[in-house]
Amino acid sequence: MTAIHRTDLLQVTAQSCGTVLLSLTMSGVTTLSDVFQQVRTSAPAESGIVTVRLRNRTQGWTQQHNIVFRPASAKTSSPGCRTDDTYPSLFA
């Protein structure tokens, strides 16, 4: 895995069911957990599999991660997306 330094400029895009949920530029993080937490708090309430594309503009590398978000409440998700509460979540 490639290291993330606090001074690196990161471009983060999160997608679910082909829809871009979030696109942001950040710095000041040092771990993937920090990036995933920022995505979870910044993205709209979404559940299911979310694809996170991370581009380190400072070092010149790109990574893609699929993570699973649980719904925060019993809301219905976007049409066409599968919702299943049996998926494990990184953010319970």
Secondary structure, 3 states (H helix, E strand, C coil): CCCCCCCCCEEEEEEECCEEEEEEEECCCCCHHHHHHHHHHHCCCCCEEEEEEEEECCCCEEEEEEEEECCCCCCCCCCCCCCCCCCCCCCC
